[in-house]
Amino acid sequence: MRLWTPLIVLISSTLSWALHESDVGVIDWHKSLVGVPQVHTPGTAPLMHRVKGKTSKSVILSITDKNVLAALDPVSGGVAWRHVFDNSDPVVSYHKYEDAVVALSGPGASTVRMFESLTGFILFERKLYDDSQGPTSAFGTHVAFAPEMAELNVLTGGHTVTRLNGKSGGKTQWTWRSEDQGSLVTYLQLVNTAEAVYAIGVAKEFASYTVHLTAIDPITGAELASRHVPSNVTDPSQIMALTSGDQRAVVWLEKGHLKSIPLMPQLLARPLQANDADVEELLDITLANQGMLVLKKTNGAGRIVKLSEKEPGVTDTVWDFEVPSAPALYSGGLDKDGKPYIARLYWSITFKALTVDVFTPHFTLVTGFTIPFDTDRYGKVEHFHMDAAVPGGWTVLTRLVLTTSTGAVQFWQQEDLKWTRDEALAHIAAAESVELPERVAASSSSSSPSTSRLQRQIRDARQLPQYVYRFAKRFATGAYASATSPASEVGVFRDAFGFRQVIVAATARGVVYGLDSSNGAVLWSRLYEDKDGVVTPVKVFTLRTVSDGETPQVVVVAQRKTPQGQTHTVLYHLDALTGKDMRRKFDKGEPLLGFVAVKKPLADAFLLDAETRVVVLVDESLDYTIFPETKAAEASFATYASSLFFPLLESGRLSGYALGSESAYPAWSIPAAPGDRIDALVPLSRGPIASLGKVVADRKTLYKYLNPRLVGVLTSGALGCGVSVVDAAKGTVLYHARVPAVRGVCDVHASLSEHWLVYSYYEGEATGGGVTGHRVATVEFYEGHAPDEKTGSAELSAFDLGLLNYTTYEQTYAYPQPITALATTRTKHGITMKDLIVARADGKIHSLQRRLLDPRRPKHKPTAQDAEELLIQYEPILPDDPKRILSHKYEITNTAKIITSPALLESTSLVYAYGLDMFLTRVSPSGTFDVLSEGFNKIQLVLTISALAIGLVVTRPMVRRKKLRERWYS
């Protein structure tokens, strides 16, 4: 009954592109990221955790701002393991103990998970209670472990303590709740002992806090004692629990003095005051279980104190660091034998480097060294953690993990930098792919034509023997460059097929990167100067290309919020190859100052892609500014200004604007439906269009509706989600569909290219019918109301009535996975068929063939005419073909956007996906028709030609003699 379907699928599959195992890592790459560590609370900041065993191994644990619990390998810098939490389950804090890590997540920290430290394997997961309205901060959460992890005590919500069995899947042994959870007492930490579990908290007073203690029976969970401790604390973070041998105590900062109280089951001890005065802050250096912390004095000096192992509640001074030349950071760590070390890090004005002082308590020794830290590239150090080793004698080797203000994570062993992770790349706000120049063109651009020609000729003459050898070798063996050959990494030049490009990625962490598309390596990075405010990138535009005869240049459009609360629009004009600031005559690599283009917030920015490329900025007052401010740019803008229209999202409506002589003016406005809000605009993907129509079976033509002013609109509301296509010139709604929401939330993604609209959504049970699941809708626009009706939509005036003469074809398919991003492929001339690239929630990147998404697929058995058009019979479910999974073995997590760019080969498109991770690959939707296949027998061809040439040489004299004899005897 359906013989045509497998036949046509087989035919189309021969034109499709498939990934071979040998191509993995050659034509694609994947960068696994975790996000920027949250360094401002001890329960989330990076920490080196050593797991003891036959061979001591370490991991670097951290919770990041991407809702990830991550463990990094300190040797390679790679991701040892990571757990990505759902958005509805925010991770709050982590707590390590020997070979396990416990993470608290969810509202009120109501969910507990235990992981193996080295592998990330989940040992158990337990939801303690349902608290959908609870807080999602680390305040009021803690975990205290019993010896050998037999039990763990979990504090959640600041009021509840739950004791779980660590050996039997987290089974609850007992739960203790504060008698009055609405009281002013909030518990912060737990201390586990054989006699009691101590809950340490604060009671809110009028202008300060009072330390509050509760002792709980570890067997039954009954309350043993509870009391307020006479105290006056201004900051709850200045309360800590210390353990030293059999001694346990609570210390706090009160009016510049260190105070303490020993922990005993009946809570009858009296507070003690140490001799320390002029204390500004208590610093948690992660050595509380060794009874150690650092007191930061008002003059900047640091004092190490330790809880006495003999006198209950007494703290002793261990060491005093002198006053540093700059504000210092402190951290503590252990060696493989469990011995503590304390390090101080600060910027040395004398050495122009980071200075590290390491105190070894068991040697009573301070050692130091400097780190050549690049502040112009990585900003400031916001946090560090350390561990140490003593290889012999008095030598102390230190390892440091630094987290910088730009989101970089660095690992240092003494003065040697071992690796750097640019985690700011998990926060890409805008990106643009830029074509690289050829080697000859790039090398000669900086010299005069005659000089560069002479230099090139001399260089070519020197390389003549090598060229002859390589030519002979290629001719003899057929070893030419192929489409799957890895790109050369020598210099910033394009390869033979244009696969190597520069991806300029502007991040929300104050840094812009230039990435090598062939391997994902960072070619350059530049910081935004932040002394005048916080910079947030908005868009990246390519201002100059290699076709313009200049070095490729980009412009980063950003918003800068000043300390006074003002918002300015700033531009960063960069060389795409090197990151050089094009507005500076001498660029030494210092942070980018930026050019204040408009001293107002930005309403919109777009690129006029004409003979001279021009960036147009429209501020909130609807005044516009162009960049660059050159005569060529002004002339180009003046030519096209009257035909430029752009839409803006405004309060409760979508408005269209045109450009006047000095400012933009309203052209139309569409109010949102009652109860709806406009969420996003979907721009029309630009690129060359090779085909203006499609020939159908009766030799008639369906002409594409190619209105260049189309824009997609996504809305949400009580009645569901809306998808529309609007003419940006006059506000005409050309297409509108209403799709269901998921529990009141719209998760719709769309792509608009040429005459083709694709969008995805979820259809649940609330819609009343049929099978629930994810859907992909495909819509095509054609001119006229029947084939052969041509209106010339691409050339019509914006207000021509012919633009209203169009037809749409539409079909909907079921898709097996949730979708996070959509994009269509782009090629150099637009000849190759477009594929739809889909980023899925399961971490896969899927390529869907255009034929499968043709809305004209017949729902009946294909006729001969349908087969002539290669139309496949409609199937309600799109196939999940593993061969079409571009990411194959990689897991591309939380993809937010997909960018496609053309290569020099018309058959090939580059696909770059970013979100939490980054991934790039090449696709050939119509097959690699413009290059020879990998299986082509080049050697046989060369041998055949050689044999023919030899035969010609041998037979030519024979033919000549034969003709001569014929002439003599004729």
N, C-alpha and C positions, 0 to 999 in steps of 0.2 A: 504493500500500500504506500510505503514511503521510500521507494527505491531511489527517488531523486535526491533525497536529503543526504544519505551517506556518499552518493556519487559526487555531489557538488561540494560537500565538505572535504572530500578527498582532493578534488581539483584545487580548491582554495588553499588547502594546507600545503600544497606544493609551492605556493607563492609566499608562504609565511616564513617568518624568521624563527629559528629555534636555537637555543643555547646548548653548546656542547660542553662537556665536563672540562675539556682542556682550555676553554675560554674563561672559566671562572677565575676572577682575580686579574684577568688580562684586559677584557673589554669592560669590566665593571669594578667597582670598589664599594666598600661599606665601612663607615666610621661609626662605631658604637659609642654613644655618649651617655652621660648620666645626669647632666645639669650642673649648675653651680652649687657647691656645698653651702648649706646654711650654717654660718659660723658664729652666730650671735648667741646661741644657747648651747650649753655643754651636751645636751641630749641629742643634738643634731650635727655638731661640728665634726670635722675629720679627726680620726684617731687611729693610730697604728696599733692593731691588736695582734699579739703574738700567741699562737696556739702551740702549746708544748706537746711533744710526742717523741717518736723515735728521731724525727728530724724536725726541728723547730721551724715553723712557717708563720708568715705574717700576712695580714691583709690590712688595707686602709679602709676603714668603715666611715660612712657618712650618709646623711640624709640631705637631699638636694632640693632646690626650689622647683624641680620638675616632678615632685611627689615620688621620688625614687629612693629606695634604700640600696646603696651601692657598696660593693667591696672591690677595691682595686688591687692589682698585683703590684707590689712595690718593686719587683725586679724588672718587669717589662713595661709597666704603666698601663697595661690592658685591663679590661673589665674581667675580674675573676668571676663575679656573678652580680646580678642586680635583680631587684624585685620592683616592678613598676606597679604602683597602686592605682586603683580607679579614682577618678575625680570625686566620686561620692564617698571615697574612703581615704581621706587625707592622712598621711603618716605623720605622727606627732613626735615620737622620740624613739631612740634605740638604746639598748642596754646590753653590754657584752659581759660574758663570763666564761672563761676557759674556751671550750670548743663550741659555744652556742651564742647566738645573738637573738635577743627578744625585741620585737618591734610592737609599739602601741599605735593604733590607727583608728580612724573613724571619729565621729562626733563624740566628745567626752572620753576619747581614748578607750572606747568600749570593746575593741577587738584586739586580741593578743595573738601574735604569731611567733613561733620559735624556729630559727633557721640554724643549720650547720654553718659554722663560721667560714670554712674554707670552700664549701660547695654551694651554699645557698639553698640546700635541700630543706623543705619545710618539714619540721619534726611534728608540729601540731599547729592548729589554728582554732581559736575558740572565741566566740562572741560572748562577752560577760553579761551584757544587758543591752536593751534597745534604748538608745538615747539620741534620737534623730536631731534634737535641738541643742545638744551639748556643745561646749566649746571645742575648738580644734587646735588649741595651742598646747605647748609642753608644760604650761603652768598647772600645777596640781597633779602631775603624773610622775611615777617613778616605779622602779623595779628593784627589789632587794632579794638576793639569792641566798639560799641555804647552802652549807658545804656540800660539795660534789653535785650541786644542782638538783638535789633531791626534791626540794620545794622552791617555789619562787613566790614572793609576795608582790602583788601588783596594786599600785595606787592609781585610781582613775577618778576623774571629775573633782579631785580635791576633797572627796568625802567618803570614798569607798575603798576598802582594802580587801582584796581577794587572794587567798592562798591556793595555789595550784600545785598539783603533783607534777614535777618535771620529768618523771620517769614513766608515767602512764598516760601520755597524750594530753597533758594539761587538765586532768580531772580536778574539779573544784573540791577542796577540802572544807573550806569555810569562807564566809563573807562577813565582814564587819562594816557597818555603816555608822556614820556619825549620827548621834541621836537627833540632832536638829540640823538637817542639811541646809536649811534656810538661814542658819546662824551666820555670824561674821567670822567663823573659824574656817580656814582653808588649809588643808594639809599639803605639804610640798615634797617631803622626802620620807623614806623608810630606812630603818636599820634593823637587820635581822640578827638575833642572838638566840642561844639555846634557852634563855630565860624569858625573853619577851621579844615581840616585834614592836619597835618604836615608830610611831607616826609623829613627824615633826612638822609643825605648821605655824601659822600666824593668825592672830585675832585682830580684826580691824578696830582701831581706836579712832578718835576724832581726827588727828593729824598724823598718826603714825601706826605702827603695828607692835603687837606684843607676841613674844615667842610662846607657843602653846605645844605641850607634849602630851601624848597618850601612849600608854603601854598596853599591848594586846597579848593575850595568852597564845603562844604559837601552836598549841595542840587543839584548843577548843574555839579560839577566836573570840573569847570573852574579854571584855575590857577589864584590865587590872587596875589602872589608875589613870587619871587625867588632871592636868593642872596648867594654869597660866604661870609663866616665869616672869618675874618683874623685869621689864626691859622696855626699851624705846627704840624701835627699829624703823628707819625711814624707807628702806628698800628691801623687800622680801628676798631678793637675790643675794643679799649679804648675810644669809643664814646658811650654814653648812654643817654637815655631820662628818666627823672624823673618826677613824678607827686606827688604833695602834696597839698591836698585840691583843691583850684582853681588855684594853681600855677603849671606851667609846664615849664621845662627848659631842655636844652641839656648841658651835662657836658662832658669834655674830658680831657685827660692827655697830657700835653705839657711841655716837658723839665723838668719833675719832679714836675710840679705844676698842681693843679686842676683848670681848667677854666670852665666857664659856660656862657650861654646866655639864657635869658627868651624867651619863645615862645609867639609871638603876631601876629595877622593876617597879619600886614603889614611888619613884620620882620625888624623893624627899631631899635631894641634894640642893645646895645653895649655889647661886651663880658666883663665878669668879671673874676677876678683872686682871688682865695681864699688864705688864709694865709698858707695853707698847702704846705710844701716843702719836698724834698727828697722822693717823692712818686714814687714807682717803678711800681705799677700796680693798675688799678681800677678793683675791683672784683664785679661781678654781683651776688648778694645773693638772687635773685628772689623777692626782695622787692622794685622794681622800682616804682610800683604803690603806695607805701607808702612813696616814695621819699627818700629811704635809699640805701646806698651802703657802701662798705668797701674800704678804701685806704690801700694798703699794702706798708709799708715804706721800704726803702732800708736796714734797720737793722732788718727786719723781723716782726716788730710790726704791729698791725692792728688798724686802726682808723675808727670808724663808723661816717659817716656824713649823714645829712638829709637836704633835700631842705626845705627852710623856707616857711611857709604858709603865711607870711605877706610881706616879701621883695622879689620882683621878681628876680629869678636867684641866690639868695644868698644861700649858703650852710653853715650849722652850725655843729660844732663838737658835737657829742652826747656822745661818750665814746672812751677811749683809752685802748686797750689791751696791756699788757706788752709784752716784747720780749719773745717768746716761746723758749723752749729748742730744738725744732726741727721744720722744716718747717710745717706750719699750713694750714689747709683748713677752709673756712668760708662758712656759709650758713644761710639763714633766713627762717622763717616760721611764720604761723599765728595760733592763737587759734580759737575756734569756734565763738568768738565774733569779729574776724577780727583784733585783736591786734597783733602787730609784735613782734618777738623775733629774736635774732641773736646768733648763736653758733659758737664756734671755736673748732677745733679738731686737736690734734697733739700727737705725740708719746712722752711719758714722760720717760726720761732715768732713773729718780729716781724710779718711780713706776713700770717700765717695762710693761706699759699698755697704752692704749689710754686715753688721758685726754680730757674732754669736758668741756668748759666754756660756760655758757649760760647767755646772757645779756637780761634783761627784761626792756625795756625803760620806761614803765609806773610805774615801781617800782624803777627805777634807781638802779637795783640790779643785781649782778653777782653771779650765783651759779655754782657749779662744781661737777663733779664725774668722775670716771675712769671706763674704759671698759676692761675686761680681753680678749683682742683680740688675737687670735692665729696666729701670723705672719708666723710660720713654715707651717701652713696648708693653709692659705688664702692669703699670700703675704702682699701687702701694700694696704692701703685704697686710692683709686683714687678719690672718690667723695662721698659726703654725702648730704642729705637734712633732714630737721627737721620740726616738728611742736611741739606745747606745749599746756599745759592746766594748769590752776590754780585751784586745787580742793578746796582751802580755805586758808585764811591767806596769808603768804608769800611763800608758797610752790609752786614750779614750777616743773611739771612733763614733761619730754622731751621724744619724740619719734624720733628715728633716722633711716634712711635708708642708709646703707653703700654699696658701690660698690667697690670690691677689684680688684687687678691686675690679679687674677686668674679667674675672671668672676663671683665670688660669689656675691649674693645680700643678705644682712642680715638686719633684723629688730630688733632694740633694744628699749626697754622701760627702760629708765635710765640704770642701770647696768645689766639688765636681757635680755638675748638673747631669742627672741620669736621664730624666725625661720630663716633658711638659705636656699637659693635656689642656687644649683650648676649649674649655667647657662653655665659653660664651657662644660657640657655634650651635649650641642647643637653644639659643635665643635669637635666631635670625629673624629680623623684622622685614627685610627686603633683600632681594638678590637679583643679579643680572649676569647673563653669560656673554662674554666678550670674545670675539674672534682674534686670534694671534696673528702677527705678521709673519711673512716668510723670513728665513734666515738672511738672505741677501738683502732684502728690503730693509729689515730691521738694522742690520749692521751698517748700512750706508746712509741711514736717515740723518745722522748727526754730522755728516761731512758734506762738503760741496760736491756737486756731481762729478767734476773732473777728478778730484782727489779720491772720492769713493770708488770711481771706476778704476783708477790706477791701483788702489789698494786691493781691489777685488782681483784684478789681473795678476798682480804679484802673488797673491794668495793662491789663485787657481794654478799658476805655474808651478808653485812649490808642491801642490797636491796632485800634479799630473800623473806621476808614477802610481800613486795609490788609486787614482781614479781609473787608470787603465786596468790595474789589477782587479779592482772591484767590478768593473764592467765585464771583464772576461769571466770572472767567477759567476756573476749573475747570468750571463749568457749561457754558460756551460751547465749550470746547475738549476737555473730557473728560480733562484732564491731572491725573488723580488719582495718588496714590502706588500703585505696583505692587509685586508680589513681587520684581521684579528691580531696583527702585530702590536706589541706594546709600544706606546709612544716614547720617543727619545726624551730623556730628562736633562739633556745638555742645553742650557740656555732657555730663554722664554721665547720659543718659536713654535709655530704650528708644525704638525706632521704632514705627511703626504696627503692625507684624506681629511684633514681639518677636525680630527677627533679631539685634539688637544686645544683647550680654550682656557680662559681665565674666568672663574666665577667670582664676582665681586659681591661679598655678603656683608651687609651692614647689620650689626647686632644691637640689641637693646641693652647691652652691658658696657657701652662706651667704647667699642672698638669695631673697626671695619677690616675685613680680611680679603686677601686675594688668594683663591684656591686654584690649584692645578686640577683641571677636570680629568686628567689621565690617571691620577692616583689619589686625589683628595689632599695632597700635601699643602701646607700653608706656604705660599710664595712670599707673602709679605703681610704685615698687619700694622695698623696705625690707630692710635688712640685719639678720641675727641678731647679737646681741652675742656675740663669740667669746672674750672674756677669761676666761670661766669654763669653756671647753671647746669642742670641735668639735661642731657641730649637724648632725644628719642628719634631714631630714623623713621622715615615715612616711606620713601620711594628711592629707587636707584635707576638712573637713566644713562644710556650710552650716548655720549655727546659727540664723540668722534670715533670712526672705525678705520680699519686698515684701508678701506676703499677710498677714504678721503686723503690718502697720502701722508697722514700724520700718525703719531703714536696713538693707540687707542686711549680714549679718555672717558671717564664716567663722572657723573654728578650725583652726590648723595644729598637728598632733600630731607631735612630734619627739623624738629621742633626743639627749641631750647627754653626751658623754664628757668628764669633767673631767681636768685634768692629773694628778690622783692615780689615775686609772684607773677611777673610778666612773662608772656610767651612770645618768643621771636621765631621767625622762620630763617634758618641758616642753611647755607650750601657749602659742600665740601667738594672741590674740583680736583680730581686725582688722575694720575697716570695709571691706567689699568694694569700695566705690566709691572710696575715697581712700587706703586702706592705713593709716588712723589706728589707733593702738594704743588699743583700747577700755578697757584697764585703767589708762590714764594720763589724768588730768584735763587736763593740758596736754601735748600731744604736739608737740615741735618738730622731728620728723623724724629724731631720733637713732636709732642702732641699737636694735632691739627687745630688751628684757631677757628677756622670756619669763616664764612662771609655772611654777615647779616643782610639778607636780601630784603626782608620785610620785618618791621618791628611790630608785627601783629601775628595772631595765630593763623595757620594755614587752613583754607577751606578746601582747596584741591590743587593738584599739580599734574600736568600732563606734558607729553613730548610731542612737538610738531615735527614730524618726520618728513622734512622737505629737502631741497637741495642743501640747505644749511640747517642742521638740527638745532631746535630752539626749545628750551624748557620754559613753560609758562606756569607761573605761580599766581594763584588767586587767593587773597586773604579773606578774612571774615567780613570785611567791609566791601567785598566784591571788587576791590581795586586789583589790577593785575600787574605783574612784573615779569620781564623776560630775562633769560640768561642763555648765552653770554651777551654782554652789552657791547656788541660790535655792529658795524654798519651792515655787514652781510646778514647777521641775525635779524636786525631791524627790518631790512628789506624783505627777507623771507617771511617774517611774521606779518608785515603789512600786506603781502600778497594774499595770504590765506586767512587773515583775521576775521573777515566778514563771513566766512563759511565755517567758523569754529563754534561748536555747541558742546556743552557739558552739563551733566546732571549733578545735583547735590542732594544729599540726605538732610532734610530739615525736620523740625519738630512736627511729627504727625503727617508729613507729606514728602513727596518727591518733586523737586523743582528743576526746571531746565533753564539754562542761562546762555546768552550769546554775548560776544565781546563787542563793546562800543569803542569809542575813541580813547577813553581813559579807564573805563571800568566796565564790568559785566552788568547786564541788565536782564531781568526775568523775561523768559520767552513763553513759559507754560508752567503749570503746576497741577499735580495729581494728588488729591488728599488720600490718605490711607483709609481703608474701610473701617467702620466703627469697631473698636476693640482690637484693631491690628496695629502693628508697628513695622516699620521698614528696617530690616536687619542689615542687608548688604547689597552691593551692586556687583554684577558679574560683567567685567569688561569683555569686549569682543576681541578675540585673539587675532592679531595682525600677522600678515605674511603674504607672499605672492600667491596668486590664484591662476593656475594653469588651465583649468577647465571651467567653462561658463555654464555647462549643462551636462545632462545625462541622456544618452540616446536610449529610447525604450524599444521594445520588440517590433513595433509597427513602423520603425524608422523615424518616428517623431522624437522631438527633443523636449525634455523638461529642463527649463532654464532656471539656474539657481537664483534665488532672491538674495542679492549681494548688497544690501543697504549697508554702507560703511558706518552708519550712525546708530546701529543697534546696541542695546545694553540690556543685560538681564537684571531682574529685580527679585529679591527674596524677602518675603514678609512672613510674619507670624502673628497669631492671635488666638482668641478663644475658639474660633471655628476651625482652626487648623492652620496649615502653612500655605503660602501663596508663592507661585512661580510665574513671573511675567517677563515678556520681552517688549521693550518700549523703544520707540524712535526718539533719540535724544534731541532731535532738532525741533520737533513740534509736540512731543508728548503722546503720540498715538500708541495705544496698547495693541500690539500686533498679536500677542498670544498671552493667555492667562489660564492657569490651572490651580485648583485648590486640592491639596493633598493633606492627609491626616497628620496630626502631631502625636508624639510619644509622651504620654502622661503630661500633656500640656507644653512639651518642649519640642521645638522644630530642629531637626537635624538633617537639613537639606543641603546638598552640594550640587553645584552646576558648572557646566562648561559651555561656552558659546564660541563657535568657530565657523567662519564663512556663513553658510546658511543652515547650520546644524546646531541644535540645542540638545544637550543631554543633562538630565538631573536625576538625583537619587533621593529616596525617602524611605520611611518605614511605614508599612500598613499593618496596623494592629487590629485586635478583635473589635475595638470600638467602632470601626467603620462598618460593621454589619456583614459581612459577607466573606465567604471563601477562606482561603488559606492566608494566614498572616505571614509576614516576613518582609525582607528588604526588596525594594523595587528600583529598577532603572528605567526611566522613560526617555525615549529618543524622538525628537521632532525635527522635521526638515521643512524648510520654506522654499517654495518655487514660485516663479513669476506666472501671472495669469491664473485662470481657472481651469485650464486644460493644456495638454502638451502643445508645443509650437507657438504658444502665446508669449512672445518676447516683449518685455517692457524696458529692458536696459536699466535695471534698478541700480547698477553700480555707477552709472553716469548721470542719473536723474538729479535734478535740483532737490534740495531738502524739502521743498513745499510742493513738489509736483504731485498731482493726484494719481499718477501712475504707480506711486509707491503703495497705494492702498489696494492695488490689484495683485493679489498673491493667494497661494494655496498652501495649506499645511498638511503634512502626513505625520501620523503619530502612532506609536505602539509602546506598550509597557511590558517589561519582562521581570521575572523574579530573579533575584541575585542571592547567592548563598551566604554572603558575609556583609556585615556593616561596612560602610564606606566612609573614609575620612577626607579624601581629596580626589579631584578629577582633573584631567587635562588631556588635550589631543596632541598628537605628534606634529612637528613642523619640519619641513625640508626646505632646501635652498631655493628651489623653483616651484614648489607646490605641485609637482607632477605625481609624486608617490601618494598612494592611498593613505588616508589618515586612520590611525588606530586610536582607540580610547585607552588611556593609561589610568588605572584605578588603584588607589592606595586603600588598603583594607585594614580593619581594626585588628585582624589577627597577625599583623606584621608582614603581610605579603604585598608585593607590587604586581598587579595583573594587567596584561595587555589584551584588550578585547578587539577582535577584528571588526573592521567597519562593516563587512557584509552581515555579521551577526546582528548589528544594530540598525540595519536598513528598515525603516518603518513601512516599506512597501512589500515586505515579505508576505507572501500569500498565506492565508489561513486554510486554504484548500490544497489538494494535491497539485503540485506545480504543473502548469501546462507547458507546452512546447515553447511558447513565448516567454514564460517565466524562466524556463531553463536557458533560453538564449541570453537572457539578461543575467544569468547566474544567480537568480533569486532563490534563496533557501526557504523551504516551508517553515512557517512560523511555529516556534516552540516556546511555550510560556516561560521556560527556565533557561537562563544563559548557562552554558556549560562551564564548569570549573576545571578547565584543562590544565593539568600540572605542567605541560610543556609550554604554556603561555605565562607561567609565573616567572617574571623577570628577576625577582630577588632570590629564586631557587632556595638555597640553604640559609640565606641570611634572614634575620628577623628585624624588619625596619619598623621600629616602634613609634607610635604616635605621630605619624606623618601628617603635617599641617598643610603643605603645599607641594605641588609638582610644577617644575619649570622644564619646558622642552625647547631645544634650540637646534638649528640645522647644522649639519656637517658640510664639508665640501662635496661629498658624495650625495647625489640626489636621493639615493635609496635609503640613507641613514639619518636618523634623528637621535640626538642625545637627550636622555631623560634624567633629570636631577630632582630627587625628592629630599625634602628636609622637614624636620620637626624636632623630636628628641634626637633621632639619628640622622645621618646623611647617607645617601645612596645615589650612585650614578651608573648608568649603563647605556648601551646603544641598542636601538631597535631598527629593523628594516621591514616595515609593514608589507611591502610588495616584493620582498626578497632582494638580495644584493645583485640586481640586474646589471649594475655598472662596474662590477669587478669580477674577475675570474674566481671560481669557487676554489676552496682549499684542496679539493680532490683533482683539480685539473692537472694532467700529466705534462708538465712543462718540459721535462727531460726528453720525453718521447717526441714532442714537437721539435725540439732543438735537433735531436738525432735524425728525424725525418728530413728536416731542411738541410742538414749537413750531408745526408746521403744523396739527396737530390742535387746538391751543389757539386759533390764529388762525381756523381754520374754525368752531370753536365760537362764537367772538365774532361772526363775520360772520353765521352762520346763525341765531343766537338771535333777533335782531329780526325776521327774515323769518318764522320760525315763529310768533312772537308775533302779528304782523300777520295771518298766515293764520288763526290760531285766532280772532282778533277778527272777521274777516270772516265766518267760518263761524257765529259766534254771532249776528251781525247778520242774516244771511240764512237762518238756520235756523228 
